């Protein structure tokens, strides 16, 4: 399967000879891994297969959000012209907080260094040597939330990460923060994000995945 096909208890029970569930994607959020394990079924995925592609997409979303490319394009298609309204801030010297320094996160860190950005990263499961190798500044979660101009999410969907960016977390961020999620829907609470965008507290968001798709 890919990431859009749910393999839950009902489907697993309907396949008594099932031995392996293979996911041609990075995550396994659509698989009932606990139940499969109870039944002795091996669950495998393909980590790293789309690493560069996902990181490039996240960078594209970041550039589009910061430089207001989408809104400028829409205005131009209406025959509008207002170059000053859509100039947007530069990435140079901005601080980006990368949540999850795994396959995609470390590629995003490298891209951002090419733009002369300060790169913070939070990942309690990655050794210090990995942070050093990718020239990312290791920080705790409150520091990343508090000091980042941009926060980009690169974590799997687990019980620990679902809703980790909620209304309370957003309120602790800088006013005018930009949020990027090219990882999994539900890491950022959709309702909290919408409210923060409407109020202007979050300046922009680049979102590739949602809680309900």
mmCIF file of the C-alpha atoms, coordinates in Angstrom:
data_MODEL
# 
_entry.id   MODEL 
# 
loop_
_atom_site.group_PDB 
_atom_site.id 
_atom_site.type_symbol 
_atom_site.label_atom_id 
_atom_site.label_alt_id 
_atom_site.label_comp_id 
_atom_site.label_asym_id 
_atom_site.label_entity_id 
_atom_site.label_seq_id 
_atom_site.pdbx_PDB_ins_code 
_atom_site.Cartn_x 
_atom_site.Cartn_y 
_atom_site.Cartn_z 
_atom_site.occupancy 
_atom_site.B_iso_or_equiv 
_atom_site.pdbx_formal_charge 
_atom_site.auth_seq_id 
_atom_site.auth_comp_id 
_atom_site.auth_asym_id 
_atom_site.auth_atom_id 
_atom_site.pdbx_PDB_model_num 
ATOM 1   C CA . UNK A 1 1   ? 0.000   0.000   0.000   1.00 0.00 ? 1   UNK A CA 1 
ATOM 2   C CA . UNK A 1 2   ? 0.850   3.693   -0.049  1.00 0.00 ? 2   UNK A CA 1 
ATOM 3   C CA . UNK A 1 3   ? -0.015  6.230   2.640   1.00 0.00 ? 3   UNK A CA 1 
ATOM 4   C CA . UNK A 1 4   ? -3.680  6.682   1.638   1.00 0.00 ? 4   UNK A CA 1 
ATOM 5   C CA . UNK A 1 5   ? -4.844  3.081   2.160   1.00 0.00 ? 5   UNK A CA 1 
ATOM 6   C CA . UNK A 1 6   ? -5.849  2.259   5.750   1.00 0.00 ? 6   UNK A CA 1 
ATOM 7   C CA . UNK A 1 7   ? -4.883  -1.232  6.902   1.00 0.00 ? 7   UNK A CA 1 
ATOM 8   C CA . UNK A 1 8   ? -6.792  -1.552  10.140  1.00 0.00 ? 8   UNK A CA 1 
ATOM 9   C CA . UNK A 1 9   ? -8.098  -4.425  12.268  1.00 0.00 ? 9   UNK A CA 1 
ATOM 10  C CA . UNK A 1 10  ? -11.026 -5.302  9.985   1.00 0.00 ? 10  UNK A CA 1 
ATOM 11  C CA . UNK A 1 11  ? -8.841  -5.668  6.897   1.00 0.00 ? 11  UNK A CA 1 
ATOM 12  C CA . UNK A 1 12  ? -6.148  -7.584  8.790   1.00 0.00 ? 12  UNK A CA 1 
ATOM 13  C CA . UNK A 1 13  ? -8.743  -10.035 10.151  1.00 0.00 ? 13  UNK A CA 1 
ATOM 14  C CA . UNK A 1 14  ? -10.101 -10.547 6.629   1.00 0.00 ? 14  UNK A CA 1 
ATOM 15  C CA . UNK A 1 15  ? -6.692  -11.794 5.438   1.00 0.00 ? 15  UNK A CA 1 
ATOM 16  C CA . UNK A 1 16  ? -5.795  -14.856 7.551   1.00 0.00 ? 16  UNK A CA 1 
ATOM 17  C CA . UNK A 1 17  ? -2.705  -15.685 5.456   1.00 0.00 ? 17  UNK A CA 1 
ATOM 18  C CA . UNK A 1 18  ? -1.288  -12.168 5.694   1.00 0.00 ? 18  UNK A CA 1 
ATOM 19  C CA . UNK A 1 19  ? 2.423   -12.142 6.606   1.00 0.00 ? 19  UNK A CA 1 
ATOM 20  C CA . UNK A 1 20  ? 3.750   -8.722  5.583   1.00 0.00 ? 20  UNK A CA 1 
ATOM 21  C CA . UNK A 1 21  ? 2.283   -5.219  5.221   1.00 0.00 ? 21  UNK A CA 1 
ATOM 22  C CA . UNK A 1 22  ? 4.636   -3.114  3.079   1.00 0.00 ? 22  UNK A CA 1 
ATOM 23  C CA . UNK A 1 23  ? 4.140   0.649   2.863   1.00 0.00 ? 23  UNK A CA 1 
ATOM 24  C CA . UNK A 1 24  ? 5.708   2.382   -0.121  1.00 0.00 ? 24  UNK A CA 1 
ATOM 25  C CA . UNK A 1 25  ? 6.068   5.593   1.893   1.00 0.00 ? 25  UNK A CA 1 
ATOM 26  C CA . UNK A 1 26  ? 7.952   6.980   4.866   1.00 0.00 ? 26  UNK A CA 1 
ATOM 27  C CA . UNK A 1 27  ? 5.254   6.757   7.561   1.00 0.00 ? 27  UNK A CA 1 
ATOM 28  C CA . UNK A 1 28  ? 3.045   3.942   8.830   1.00 0.00 ? 28  UNK A CA 1 
ATOM 29  C CA . UNK A 1 29  ? 0.259   6.043   10.372  1.00 0.00 ? 29  UNK A CA 1 
ATOM 30  C CA . UNK A 1 30  ? -2.341  4.347   8.144   1.00 0.00 ? 30  UNK A CA 1 
ATOM 31  C CA . UNK A 1 31  ? -1.430  0.899   9.520   1.00 0.00 ? 31  UNK A CA 1 
ATOM 32  C CA . UNK A 1 32  ? -2.636  -0.589  12.812  1.00 0.00 ? 32  UNK A CA 1 
ATOM 33  C CA . UNK A 1 33  ? 0.919   -1.572  13.702  1.00 0.00 ? 33  UNK A CA 1 
ATOM 34  C CA . UNK A 1 34  ? 0.073   -2.757  17.234  1.00 0.00 ? 34  UNK A CA 1 
ATOM 35  C CA . UNK A 1 35  ? -2.615  -5.144  16.012  1.00 0.00 ? 35  UNK A CA 1 
ATOM 36  C CA . UNK A 1 36  ? -0.444  -6.379  13.150  1.00 0.00 ? 36  UNK A CA 1 
ATOM 37  C CA . UNK A 1 37  ? 2.348   -7.081  15.623  1.00 0.00 ? 37  UNK A CA 1 
ATOM 38  C CA . UNK A 1 38  ? -0.043  -9.025  17.860  1.00 0.00 ? 38  UNK A CA 1 
ATOM 39  C CA . UNK A 1 39  ? -0.922  -11.172 14.842  1.00 0.00 ? 39  UNK A CA 1 
ATOM 40  C CA . UNK A 1 40  ? 2.742   -11.759 13.988  1.00 0.00 ? 40  UNK A CA 1 
ATOM 41  C CA . UNK A 1 41  ? 2.552   -9.678  10.807  1.00 0.00 ? 41  UNK A CA 1 
ATOM 42  C CA . UNK A 1 42  ? 5.660   -7.755  9.773   1.00 0.00 ? 42  UNK A CA 1 
ATOM 43  C CA . UNK A 1 43  ? 5.132   -4.063  8.925   1.00 0.00 ? 43  UNK A CA 1 
ATOM 44  C CA . UNK A 1 44  ? 7.802   -2.427  6.748   1.00 0.00 ? 44  UNK A CA 1 
ATOM 45  C CA . UNK A 1 45  ? 8.114   0.974   5.104   1.00 0.00 ? 45  UNK A CA 1 
ATOM 46  C CA . UNK A 1 46  ? 10.559  2.778   2.794   1.00 0.00 ? 46  UNK A CA 1 
ATOM 47  C CA . UNK A 1 47  ? 12.333  5.473   4.836   1.00 0.00 ? 47  UNK A CA 1 
ATOM 48  C CA . UNK A 1 48  ? 14.481  7.831   2.829   1.00 0.00 ? 48  UNK A CA 1 
ATOM 49  C CA . UNK A 1 49  ? 12.818  7.111   -0.512  1.00 0.00 ? 49  UNK A CA 1 
ATOM 50  C CA . UNK A 1 50  ? 11.299  10.580  -0.869  1.00 0.00 ? 50  UNK A CA 1 
ATOM 51  C CA . UNK A 1 51  ? 13.634  12.426  1.502   1.00 0.00 ? 51  UNK A CA 1 
ATOM 52  C CA . UNK A 1 52  ? 14.973  14.990  -0.934  1.00 0.00 ? 52  UNK A CA 1 
ATOM 53  C CA . UNK A 1 53  ? 11.619  15.480  -2.631  1.00 0.00 ? 53  UNK A CA 1 
ATOM 54  C CA . UNK A 1 54  ? 9.868   16.230  0.677   1.00 0.00 ? 54  UNK A CA 1 
ATOM 55  C CA . UNK A 1 55  ? 12.626  18.614  1.772   1.00 0.00 ? 55  UNK A CA 1 
ATOM 56  C CA . UNK A 1 56  ? 12.501  20.475  -1.533  1.00 0.00 ? 56  UNK A CA 1 
ATOM 57  C CA . UNK A 1 57  ? 8.735   20.796  -1.243  1.00 0.00 ? 57  UNK A CA 1 
ATOM 58  C CA . UNK A 1 58  ? 9.060   22.167  2.297   1.00 0.00 ? 58  UNK A CA 1 
ATOM 59  C CA . UNK A 1 59  ? 11.610  24.700  1.056   1.00 0.00 ? 59  UNK A CA 1 
ATOM 60  C CA . UNK A 1 60  ? 9.318   25.660  -1.794  1.00 0.00 ? 60  UNK A CA 1 
ATOM 61  C CA . UNK A 1 61  ? 6.440   26.186  0.630   1.00 0.00 ? 61  UNK A CA 1 
ATOM 62  C CA . UNK A 1 62  ? 8.699   28.323  2.815   1.00 0.00 ? 62  UNK A CA 1 
ATOM 63  C CA . UNK A 1 63  ? 9.813   30.537  -0.056  1.00 0.00 ? 63  UNK A CA 1 
ATOM 64  C CA . UNK A 1 64  ? 6.243   30.897  -1.319  1.00 0.00 ? 64  UNK A CA 1 
ATOM 65  C CA . UNK A 1 65  ? 4.998   31.848  2.148   1.00 0.00 ? 65  UNK A CA 1 
ATOM 66  C CA . UNK A 1 66  ? 7.782   34.315  2.945   1.00 0.00 ? 66  UNK A CA 1 
ATOM 67  C CA . UNK A 1 67  ? 7.820   36.030  -0.450  1.00 0.00 ? 67  UNK A CA 1 
ATOM 68  C CA . UNK A 1 68  ? 4.010   35.940  -0.845  1.00 0.00 ? 68  UNK A CA 1 
ATOM 69  C CA . UNK A 1 69  ? 4.309   34.245  -4.219  1.00 0.00 ? 69  UNK A CA 1 
ATOM 70  C CA . UNK A 1 70  ? 0.835   32.681  -4.246  1.00 0.00 ? 70  UNK A CA 1 
ATOM 71  C CA . UNK A 1 71  ? -1.034  35.866  -3.305  1.00 0.00 ? 71  UNK A CA 1 
ATOM 72  C CA . UNK A 1 72  ? 1.079   37.937  -5.705  1.00 0.00 ? 72  UNK A CA 1 
ATOM 73  C CA . UNK A 1 73  ? 0.308   35.490  -8.520  1.00 0.00 ? 73  UNK A CA 1 
ATOM 74  C CA . UNK A 1 74  ? -3.428  35.588  -7.748  1.00 0.00 ? 74  UNK A CA 1 
ATOM 75  C CA . UNK A 1 75  ? -3.380  39.388  -7.750  1.00 0.00 ? 75  UNK A CA 1 
ATOM 76  C CA . UNK A 1 76  ? -1.495  39.508  -11.043 1.00 0.00 ? 76  UNK A CA 1 
ATOM 77  C CA . UNK A 1 77  ? -4.014  37.133  -12.627 1.00 0.00 ? 77  UNK A CA 1 
ATOM 78  C CA . UNK A 1 78  ? -6.688  39.700  -11.722 1.00 0.00 ? 78  UNK A CA 1 
ATOM 79  C CA . UNK A 1 79  ? -4.561  42.264  -13.609 1.00 0.00 ? 79  UNK A CA 1 
ATOM 80  C CA . UNK A 1 80  ? -3.436  43.810  -10.333 1.00 0.00 ? 80  UNK A CA 1 
ATOM 81  C CA . UNK A 1 81  ? 0.009   45.312  -9.838  1.00 0.00 ? 81  UNK A CA 1 
ATOM 82  C CA . UNK A 1 82  ? 1.360   46.140  -6.409  1.00 0.00 ? 82  UNK A CA 1 
ATOM 83  C CA . UNK A 1 83  ? 5.015   45.170  -6.136  1.00 0.00 ? 83  UNK A CA 1 
ATOM 84  C CA . UNK A 1 84  ? 5.516   46.707  -2.690  1.00 0.00 ? 84  UNK A CA 1 
ATOM 85  C CA . UNK A 1 85  ? 2.578   44.886  -1.108  1.00 0.00 ? 85  UNK A CA 1 
ATOM 86  C CA . UNK A 1 86  ? 4.007   41.512  -2.076  1.00 0.00 ? 86  UNK A CA 1 
ATOM 87  C CA . UNK A 1 87  ? 7.734   42.015  -1.507  1.00 0.00 ? 87  UNK A CA 1 
ATOM 88  C CA . UNK A 1 88  ? 7.981   39.837  1.644   1.00 0.00 ? 88  UNK A CA 1 
ATOM 89  C CA . UNK A 1 89  ? 10.907  39.403  4.048   1.00 0.00 ? 89  UNK A CA 1 
ATOM 90  C CA . UNK A 1 90  ? 14.200  37.732  3.163   1.00 0.00 ? 90  UNK A CA 1 
ATOM 91  C CA . UNK A 1 91  ? 15.269  34.401  4.638   1.00 0.00 ? 91  UNK A CA 1 
ATOM 92  C CA . UNK A 1 92  ? 18.803  35.636  5.296   1.00 0.00 ? 92  UNK A CA 1 
ATOM 93  C CA . UNK A 1 93  ? 19.554  35.829  9.046   1.00 0.00 ? 93  UNK A CA 1 
ATOM 94  C CA . UNK A 1 94  ? 16.101  34.507  9.981   1.00 0.00 ? 94  UNK A CA 1 
ATOM 95  C CA . UNK A 1 95  ? 15.930  31.730  12.572  1.00 0.00 ? 95  UNK A CA 1 
ATOM 96  C CA . UNK A 1 96  ? 14.248  28.504  11.515  1.00 0.00 ? 96  UNK A CA 1 
ATOM 97  C CA . UNK A 1 97  ? 13.267  25.842  14.019  1.00 0.00 ? 97  UNK A CA 1 
ATOM 98  C CA . UNK A 1 98  ? 13.279  22.359  12.537  1.00 0.00 ? 98  UNK A CA 1 
ATOM 99  C CA . UNK A 1 99  ? 11.137  19.848  14.410  1.00 0.00 ? 99  UNK A CA 1 
ATOM 100 C CA . UNK A 1 100 ? 12.647  16.423  13.778  1.00 0.00 ? 100 UNK A CA 1 
ATOM 101 C CA . UNK A 1 101 ? 16.193  16.121  12.419  1.00 0.00 ? 101 UNK A CA 1 
ATOM 102 C CA . UNK A 1 102 ? 15.676  12.831  10.600  1.00 0.00 ? 102 UNK A CA 1 
ATOM 103 C CA . UNK A 1 103 ? 15.954  12.114  6.875   1.00 0.00 ? 103 UNK A CA 1 
ATOM 104 C CA . UNK A 1 104 ? 13.894  15.091  5.703   1.00 0.00 ? 104 UNK A CA 1 
ATOM 105 C CA . UNK A 1 105 ? 14.696  17.424  8.591   1.00 0.00 ? 105 UNK A CA 1 
ATOM 106 C CA . UNK A 1 106 ? 18.445  17.290  8.078   1.00 0.00 ? 106 UNK A CA 1 
ATOM 107 C CA . UNK A 1 107 ? 18.050  18.003  4.340   1.00 0.00 ? 107 UNK A CA 1 
ATOM 108 C CA . UNK A 1 108 ? 15.890  21.011  5.209   1.00 0.00 ? 108 UNK A CA 1 
ATOM 109 C CA . UNK A 1 109 ? 18.606  22.171  7.621   1.00 0.00 ? 109 UNK A CA 1 
ATOM 110 C CA . UNK A 1 110 ? 21.172  22.025  4.819   1.00 0.00 ? 110 UNK A CA 1 
ATOM 111 C CA . UNK A 1 111 ? 18.951  23.974  2.438   1.00 0.00 ? 111 UNK A CA 1 
ATOM 112 C CA . UNK A 1 112 ? 18.347  26.694  5.025   1.00 0.00 ? 112 UNK A CA 1 
ATOM 113 C CA . UNK A 1 113 ? 22.065  27.059  5.715   1.00 0.00 ? 113 UNK A CA 1 
ATOM 114 C CA . UNK A 1 114 ? 22.451  27.828  2.013   1.00 0.00 ? 114 UNK A CA 1 
ATOM 115 C CA . UNK A 1 115 ? 20.168  30.811  2.611   1.00 0.00 ? 115 UNK A CA 1 
ATOM 116 C CA . UNK A 1 116 ? 22.363  32.006  5.528   1.00 0.00 ? 116 UNK A CA 1 
ATOM 117 C CA . UNK A 1 117 ? 19.731  31.211  8.116   1.00 0.00 ? 117 UNK A CA 1 
ATOM 118 C CA . UNK A 1 118 ? 20.254  30.324  11.766  1.00 0.00 ? 118 UNK A CA 1 
ATOM 119 C CA . UNK A 1 119 ? 19.138  26.706  12.124  1.00 0.00 ? 119 UNK A CA 1 
ATOM 120 C CA . UNK A 1 120 ? 17.714  25.413  15.410  1.00 0.00 ? 120 UNK A CA 1 
ATOM 121 C CA . UNK A 1 121 ? 16.549  21.815  15.731  1.00 0.00 ? 121 UNK A CA 1 
ATOM 122 C CA . UNK A 1 122 ? 14.593  19.787  18.255  1.00 0.00 ? 122 UNK A CA 1 
ATOM 123 C CA . UNK A 1 123 ? 14.758  16.007  18.217  1.00 0.00 ? 123 UNK A CA 1 
ATOM 124 C CA . UNK A 1 124 ? 15.129  14.045  21.478  1.00 0.00 ? 124 UNK A CA 1 
ATOM 125 C CA . UNK A 1 125 ? 15.882  10.813  19.601  1.00 0.00 ? 125 UNK A CA 1 
ATOM 126 C CA . UNK A 1 126 ? 18.855  12.005  17.551  1.00 0.00 ? 126 UNK A CA 1 
ATOM 127 C CA . UNK A 1 127 ? 22.435  11.916  18.955  1.00 0.00 ? 127 UNK A CA 1 
ATOM 128 C CA . UNK A 1 128 ? 24.431  15.126  19.379  1.00 0.00 ? 128 UNK A CA 1 
ATOM 129 C CA . UNK A 1 129 ? 26.843  14.086  16.631  1.00 0.00 ? 129 UNK A CA 1 
ATOM 130 C CA . UNK A 1 130 ? 23.994  14.243  14.088  1.00 0.00 ? 130 UNK A CA 1 
ATOM 131 C CA . UNK A 1 131 ? 23.225  17.844  15.062  1.00 0.00 ? 131 UNK A CA 1 
ATOM 132 C CA . UNK A 1 132 ? 26.917  18.691  14.730  1.00 0.00 ? 132 UNK A CA 1 
ATOM 133 C CA . UNK A 1 133 ? 27.239  16.931  11.365  1.00 0.00 ? 133 UNK A CA 1 
ATOM 134 C CA . UNK A 1 134 ? 24.358  18.924  9.899   1.00 0.00 ? 134 UNK A CA 1 
ATOM 135 C CA . UNK A 1 135 ? 25.378  22.171  11.635  1.00 0.00 ? 135 UNK A CA 1 
ATOM 136 C CA . UNK A 1 136 ? 22.070  22.484  13.457  1.00 0.00 ? 136 UNK A CA 1 
ATOM 137 C CA . UNK A 1 137 ? 21.905  24.065  16.908  1.00 0.00 ? 137 UNK A CA 1 
ATOM 138 C CA . UNK A 1 138 ? 20.370  21.561  19.336  1.00 0.00 ? 138 UNK A CA 1 
ATOM 139 C CA . UNK A 1 139 ? 17.706  23.181  21.531  1.00 0.00 ? 139 UNK A CA 1 
ATOM 140 C CA . UNK A 1 140 ? 14.838  22.069  23.731  1.00 0.00 ? 140 UNK A CA 1 
ATOM 141 C CA . UNK A 1 141 ? 11.215  22.400  22.659  1.00 0.00 ? 141 UNK A CA 1 
ATOM 142 C CA . UNK A 1 142 ? 10.385  25.658  24.545  1.00 0.00 ? 142 UNK A CA 1 
ATOM 143 C CA . UNK A 1 143 ? 13.502  27.360  23.132  1.00 0.00 ? 143 UNK A CA 1 
ATOM 144 C CA . UNK A 1 144 ? 12.681  26.359  19.559  1.00 0.00 ? 144 UNK A CA 1 
ATOM 145 C CA . UNK A 1 145 ? 9.094   27.579  19.933  1.00 0.00 ? 145 UNK A CA 1 
ATOM 146 C CA . UNK A 1 146 ? 10.171  30.853  21.526  1.00 0.00 ? 146 UNK A CA 1 
ATOM 147 C CA . UNK A 1 147 ? 13.110  31.843  19.298  1.00 0.00 ? 147 UNK A CA 1 
ATOM 148 C CA . UNK A 1 148 ? 12.115  30.701  15.790  1.00 0.00 ? 148 UNK A CA 1 
ATOM 149 C CA . UNK A 1 149 ? 10.886  33.069  13.080  1.00 0.00 ? 149 UNK A CA 1 
ATOM 150 C CA . UNK A 1 150 ? 9.871   29.988  11.077  1.00 0.00 ? 150 UNK A CA 1 
ATOM 151 C CA . UNK A 1 151 ? 8.983   26.513  12.318  1.00 0.00 ? 151 UNK A CA 1 
ATOM 152 C CA . UNK A 1 152 ? 9.106   23.549  9.930   1.00 0.00 ? 152 UNK A CA 1 
ATOM 153 C CA . UNK A 1 153 ? 7.723   20.164  10.957  1.00 0.00 ? 153 UNK A CA 1 
ATOM 154 C CA . UNK A 1 154 ? 9.482   16.921  9.950   1.00 0.00 ? 154 UNK A CA 1 
ATOM 155 C CA . UNK A 1 155 ? 8.282   14.249  12.383  1.00 0.00 ? 155 UNK A CA 1 
ATOM 156 C CA . UNK A 1 156 ? 6.216   11.063  11.962  1.00 0.00 ? 156 UNK A CA 1 
ATOM 157 C CA . UNK A 1 157 ? 2.641   10.913  13.171  1.00 0.00 ? 157 UNK A CA 1 
ATOM 158 C CA . UNK A 1 158 ? 2.641   9.219   16.571  1.00 0.00 ? 158 UNK A CA 1 
ATOM 159 C CA . UNK A 1 159 ? 0.800   9.553   19.877  1.00 0.00 ? 159 UNK A CA 1 
ATOM 160 C CA . UNK A 1 160 ? 3.592   11.877  20.975  1.00 0.00 ? 160 UNK A CA 1 
ATOM 161 C CA . UNK A 1 161 ? 3.497   14.191  17.959  1.00 0.00 ? 161 UNK A CA 1 
ATOM 162 C CA . UNK A 1 162 ? -0.231  14.495  17.180  1.00 0.00 ? 162 UNK A CA 1 
ATOM 163 C CA . UNK A 1 163 ? -1.326  17.996  18.146  1.00 0.00 ? 163 UNK A CA 1 
ATOM 164 C CA . UNK A 1 164 ? 2.141   18.985  19.369  1.00 0.00 ? 164 UNK A CA 1 
ATOM 165 C CA . UNK A 1 165 ? 1.573   22.406  17.785  1.00 0.00 ? 165 UNK A CA 1 
ATOM 166 C CA . UNK A 1 166 ? -1.746  23.481  19.303  1.00 0.00 ? 166 UNK A CA 1 
ATOM 167 C CA . UNK A 1 167 ? -3.220  26.837  20.331  1.00 0.00 ? 167 UNK A CA 1 
ATOM 168 C CA . UNK A 1 168 ? -1.122  27.007  23.504  1.00 0.00 ? 168 UNK A CA 1 
ATOM 169 C CA . UNK A 1 169 ? 2.088   26.279  21.606  1.00 0.00 ? 169 UNK A CA 1 
ATOM 170 C CA . UNK A 1 170 ? 1.293   28.848  18.916  1.00 0.00 ? 170 UNK A CA 1 
ATOM 171 C CA . UNK A 1 171 ? 0.646   31.467  21.620  1.00 0.00 ? 171 UNK A CA 1 
ATOM 172 C CA . UNK A 1 172 ? 4.207   30.894  22.881  1.00 0.00 ? 172 UNK A CA 1 
ATOM 173 C CA . UNK A 1 173 ? 5.688   31.608  19.428  1.00 0.00 ? 173 UNK A CA 1 
ATOM 174 C CA . UNK A 1 174 ? 6.816   34.953  18.050  1.00 0.00 ? 174 UNK A CA 1 
ATOM 175 C CA . UNK A 1 175 ? 4.035   37.091  16.605  1.00 0.00 ? 175 UNK A CA 1 
ATOM 176 C CA . UNK A 1 176 ? 4.370   36.841  12.827  1.00 0.00 ? 176 UNK A CA 1 
ATOM 177 C CA . UNK A 1 177 ? 5.798   33.308  12.849  1.00 0.00 ? 177 UNK A CA 1 
ATOM 178 C CA . UNK A 1 178 ? 5.574   31.232  9.661   1.00 0.00 ? 178 UNK A CA 1 
ATOM 179 C CA . UNK A 1 179 ? 4.630   27.538  9.974   1.00 0.00 ? 179 UNK A CA 1 
ATOM 180 C CA . UNK A 1 180 ? 5.521   24.803  7.483   1.00 0.00 ? 180 UNK A CA 1 
ATOM 181 C CA . UNK A 1 181 ? 4.134   21.256  7.561   1.00 0.00 ? 181 UNK A CA 1 
ATOM 182 C CA . UNK A 1 182 ? 5.134   18.856  4.796   1.00 0.00 ? 182 UNK A CA 1 
ATOM 183 C CA . UNK A 1 183 ? 5.185   15.892  7.191   1.00 0.00 ? 183 UNK A CA 1 
ATOM 184 C CA . UNK A 1 184 ? 1.849   14.535  8.442   1.00 0.00 ? 184 UNK A CA 1 
ATOM 185 C CA . UNK A 1 185 ? -1.608  15.964  9.043   1.00 0.00 ? 185 UNK A CA 1 
ATOM 186 C CA . UNK A 1 186 ? -2.492  16.460  12.687  1.00 0.00 ? 186 UNK A CA 1 
ATOM 187 C CA . UNK A 1 187 ? 0.961   17.496  13.917  1.00 0.00 ? 187 UNK A CA 1 
ATOM 188 C CA . UNK A 1 188 ? -0.308  21.074  13.700  1.00 0.00 ? 188 UNK A CA 1 
ATOM 189 C CA . UNK A 1 189 ? -3.862  21.475  14.983  1.00 0.00 ? 189 UNK A CA 1 
ATOM 190 C CA . UNK A 1 190 ? -5.833  22.749  11.951  1.00 0.00 ? 190 UNK A CA 1 
ATOM 191 C CA . UNK A 1 191 ? -8.344  24.789  13.952  1.00 0.00 ? 191 UNK A CA 1 
ATOM 192 C CA . UNK A 1 192 ? -5.667  26.460  16.070  1.00 0.00 ? 192 UNK A CA 1 
ATOM 193 C CA . UNK A 1 193 ? -3.698  27.312  12.931  1.00 0.00 ? 193 UNK A CA 1 
ATOM 194 C CA . UNK A 1 194 ? -6.740  28.767  11.188  1.00 0.00 ? 194 UNK A CA 1 
ATOM 195 C CA . UNK A 1 195 ? -7.581  30.938  14.197  1.00 0.00 ? 195 UNK A CA 1 
ATOM 196 C CA . UNK A 1 196 ? -3.974  32.174  14.403  1.00 0.00 ? 196 UNK A CA 1 
ATOM 197 C CA . UNK A 1 197 ? -3.894  32.987  10.683  1.00 0.00 ? 197 UNK A CA 1 
ATOM 198 C CA . UNK A 1 198 ? -7.154  34.892  10.900  1.00 0.00 ? 198 UNK A CA 1 
ATOM 199 C CA . UNK A 1 199 ? -5.909  36.927  13.848  1.00 0.00 ? 199 UNK A CA 1 
ATOM 200 C CA . UNK A 1 200 ? -2.581  37.609  12.121  1.00 0.00 ? 200 UNK A CA 1 
ATOM 201 C CA . UNK A 1 201 ? -0.555  36.044  14.929  1.00 0.00 ? 201 UNK A CA 1 
ATOM 202 C CA . UNK A 1 202 ? 0.748   33.505  12.412  1.00 0.00 ? 202 UNK A CA 1 
ATOM 203 C CA . UNK A 1 203 ? 1.831   35.458  9.346   1.00 0.00 ? 203 UNK A CA 1 
ATOM 204 C CA . UNK A 1 204 ? 1.665   32.580  6.865   1.00 0.00 ? 204 UNK A CA 1 
ATOM 205 C CA . UNK A 1 205 ? 1.591   28.808  6.599   1.00 0.00 ? 205 UNK A CA 1 
ATOM 206 C CA . UNK A 1 206 ? 2.803   26.339  3.998   1.00 0.00 ? 206 UNK A CA 1 
ATOM 207 C CA . UNK A 1 207 ? 0.792   23.134  4.412   1.00 0.00 ? 207 UNK A CA 1 
ATOM 208 C CA . UNK A 1 208 ? 1.051   19.957  2.337   1.00 0.00 ? 208 UNK A CA 1 
ATOM 209 C CA . UNK A 1 209 ? -0.960  17.643  4.575   1.00 0.00 ? 209 UNK A CA 1 
ATOM 210 C CA . UNK A 1 210 ? -4.086  17.921  6.724   1.00 0.00 ? 210 UNK A CA 1 
ATOM 211 C CA . UNK A 1 211 ? -5.910  16.089  9.523   1.00 0.00 ? 211 UNK A CA 1 
ATOM 212 C CA . UNK A 1 212 ? -8.662  15.153  7.072   1.00 0.00 ? 212 UNK A CA 1 
ATOM 213 C CA . UNK A 1 213 ? -7.673  14.832  3.402   1.00 0.00 ? 213 UNK A CA 1 
# 
